[in-house]
Amino acid sequence: MMKITICPTCGSGKIKKVKRNWTSKLQGQTYTVPALEFYECPNCGERVYEPQAMRKIEAHFPVFSKKATRKKDSIRGSEPV
């Protein structure tokens, strides 16, 4: 786990780790990652994500979840996963 104390964008020492629902939109589809932990700078808005936060985002990412499901279905001959 990393600890960031200075914003990599603006150099502010006010960057803090926050935990909240994170929402984004992709190709017209909105998705939410509940209780995501990441660093956010109140001065410039920069966000820094640790690897575990990125994995959590990817797990909720609509494109990744659909591709993974389709790939498993095609490998198993459309059997339920």
Protein Blocks (a to p, Z undefined) as FASTA:
>chain_A
ZZdfbdfklopakbccddddddddeehiacddehiacdddfknopacddfklmmmmmmmm
mklmmmmmmmmmmmnoopaZZ
